[in-house]
Amino acid sequence: MIAPIVPTGTAGPVVHRPTDWTTMASRRHTRRRYAAERRFRLMGLAAVWLSVGFLAFLIGTMLWQGASGFVETRIALPIDVRVDVAPDRLTGRGADLALAGAGLEGEVDAAATAAYGPDGPDLLSDGAWLRVRDAVKHDPTLLQRHVVIAVPAAADIDVAEKGRGTSTAEAQVARLNAAGVVSRGLNLGFLTDADSTDSTRVGIWGAFKGSLLTLIVTLALAFPIGVFAALYLEEYAPRNRWTDLIEVSINNLAAVPSIIFGLLGLAVFLGTFHLPRSAPLVGGLTLALMTMPVIVIAGRNAIKAVPPSIRDAALAVGASPVQVVFHHVLPLALPGILTGTIIGMARALGETAPLLMIGMRAFIAAPPDRITDPATVLPVQIFLWSDEVNRGFVEKTSAAIIVLLVFLLAMNGLAIYLRNRFETRW
Amino acid sequence: MTGPTLIILVLGLALIGWLSARMRAVAFRRGSTRRFSSQPVHHGWFVALWTLAPPLLFLAIWSVTSPALVTDTVVAHPAAMQLPPPGFDRASILSEARSLAQGRSHGAFHPLAATLAPVYAAAQTRFDWIASGIALLLAFAGGAYTFTRVRPGFAARTQVERVVMLLLLGASLIAILTTMGIVASLLWEAARFFHTVPVWEFLFGTHWSPQVISATDPGASLGAVPLFWGTFFIGAVIAMIVAIPFGLMSAIYLTQYARAATRRWIKPTLEMLAGVPTVVYGYFAALTVAPAVRRLGVALGIADASSESALAAGLVMGIMIIPFVSSMADDSLSAVPSAMRDGSLAMGATSSETIRKVLVPAALPGVVGGVLLAISRAIGETMIVVMAASGVATLTANPFASTTTVTKQIVDLLTGEAEFDSPKTLAAFALGLTLFVITLLLNIVALTVVKRYREAYE
């Protein structure tokens, strides 16, 4: 690449005179060069710190905006729960239905009107009566007493209480605060509920379950196929055109934009095989095709790292090629393969675009039970909430992002731990 | 018998076959002094495979053919005489009867479907029993036949290993199948699109507004040049203006100046930037960066500064790409022979002079290859532009104006309510094909450059 500069021609004898470094000009020159050196070094340091700063700013923004998503505003509601339900029906499975049928929701609205005036019911979340229902189920003696129950506030009150609301809502909050009925509590429903149209009732459990089912399908397909393909290519494949073709396709698949996999899923799984739209099965299949090349590449590197002496030793004592690989090479390469698999799964967990293509953007209010049920996944849920106009969804979106980032961090941490704990350097 | 029960039964038979064959092999090995080609476990697997494979193969074929058989039986039933002639009505009645019979729906629109549902259910049950019988018979026959072959001289290992090799080969062929699937589905749908819209109008047309597609001349509003420009502008210009200096300087600092301990901490931290899901970047771009960019634009006196500007999406995309450029640059800088660096330092050059005049020029092909890969990743990136860029296609070089990209349009086109065959949906596949071809070419060029460069120093 770089040709040495060979002196040519026949110049006269070169006179060597030592450079005088003490002149003013020389010193200035040296100073300038050192200053340039310091500047360059600082630029490098600045680039590193700014990049890390971007990450810190990104995560900081999400934490700052999302922390309040785990907190709910509650309003103390004085209520005489006078519903006509036999005490023996307050236990077991029929309790919810019995209380709902007895008009508990209307009772709660009436109590809100009595306590806070005609717009009282609007101050409370649509799910407020569910809180009263659960309290009654927990302690049936509430039915005989006058009690004060803290119930979740409506979305605009909640937002205003956290300091980002409209002026009308701010005024209402000021009024409520003056009465001393506002309190805050941990929003457990955010972790146990599914999607909803009311931002105070949304939860990520449904999306989390969808992600889990999707990833199970992905892992069940991508892991065995990826490992087998890696073993074949690294240990058995003859050097020929077919093997080259396989290698080229795997390397290219790893670089194909994820949205193209979504188009493939749409055309093949939905268009040709007529699998159900928006189901974890189809999402998992699509993501498996995407994750497989990652596992193959990581697996090949791990298999390559197993020294040939191991194979030679096993062959020498009479093991067949299949025994060599499955008894010796695979167990030694497994930590590396698992690390690559976890990283691939983490990427699949954060993937959104291909899942939008296969219809996973519907409003799903019930957590999926089977891999053929319509479902949504965490990143898609974040995308859907980010599109909501209602201000209450801003903090919920960031809170969901925090949950997603925690899972990704845990998975990557596990991968690093596995690598450090089990990887052998030969 | 339902599918899962049948599969569990077959698996149970295979387990019995595995155990009994292994026991038999253990028995004839005991006390014998001769050498065997196969371990008992190989005999076990040989029998188990022959118990599993035939019924599973049969069930796979059956699941494709049996719906037609069931429908034929239903149509032959006297109650089906009132069915309308073959066509849409007939198919919809039959499919309604099917979903009633399978318990997937609870009410029928057509009264005829309700009468046919029991017939359907009966036929389905009958065929299910036939299939279960055949499958179990196959499993039993396969297992029994192979069990008789478990003898001391039988080379079960070779047989089992042949199956294992086939399995491994099959797994690696999935990659080719996937590639072929991508190419075929994109080509097929795009070909249907180009049937109605001429290729040149799509590739060179400058007007893109898929909301209103004229029935007589669909090509007039489907010219993709504004999309190509937007994609190039956001992914290859703005994002790279951010990613190249930051990525390159980070790599230089980490490889040349930083202490090993610092490097050990900073490098994974930088790589976390690449691990953050793109939907998070998209949300960040839309919620935090875009309003800031708009305020900046207004402050600079640009009246039409958009809140869905190309700059916001491009900046965030650039941040996402930093670790990618950085690790590619890191690799190519480390690949430069240390003799070149030492030579330059020995001549009295400072570190920065060595880096700028020796290392970077020597590593340039690798860095360029890395940048090309980064561009290919940036133009295929979807969520950031879906959430932060605009849906309106404009041909502008103003970074504060709204611009759209190919990926954003694919998502927009496919998430409408349009049916599968409309020019709108097909246009998404044509865009997908273009994107696939461009990223493929970029990757090939980049990998060739990187490979050549590595060879030059090895």
Interface residues (C-beta under 8 A of the other chain):
Chain A: M1 I2 R33 Y34 A36 E37 R39 F40 R41 M43 G44 L45 A46 A47 V48 L50 S51 V52 F54 L55 L58 T61 M62 Q65 P224 I225 G226 V227 F228 A229 L231 Y232 L233 Y236 A237 L245 I246 S249 I250 N251 N252 L253 A255 V256 P257 S258 I259 I260 F261 L263 L264 L266 A267 V268 G271 L289 M292 P293 V296 S320 P321 V322 F326 A346 R347 L349 G350 E351 T352 A353 L356 M357 R361 P379 V380 I382 F383 S386 V394 T397 S398 I401 L404 L405 L408 N412 I416
Chain B: R157 E161 V164 M165 L167 L168 L169 G170 A171 S172 L173 I174 A175 I176 T178 T179 G181 I182 S185 L186 W188 E189 P245 F246 L248 M249 S250 I252 Y253 L254 Q256 Y257 A258 I266 P268 T269 L270 M272 L273 G275 V276 P277 T278 V279 V280 Y281 G282 Y283 F284 A286 L287 T288 I319 I322 P323 S326 M340 T350 S351 S352 E353 I355 R356 A362 L373 S376 R377 I379 G380 E381 T382 M383 V386 M387 T407 I410 V411 L414 T415 F420 A428 F429 G432 L435 F436 T439 L440 N443 L447 A456 Y457
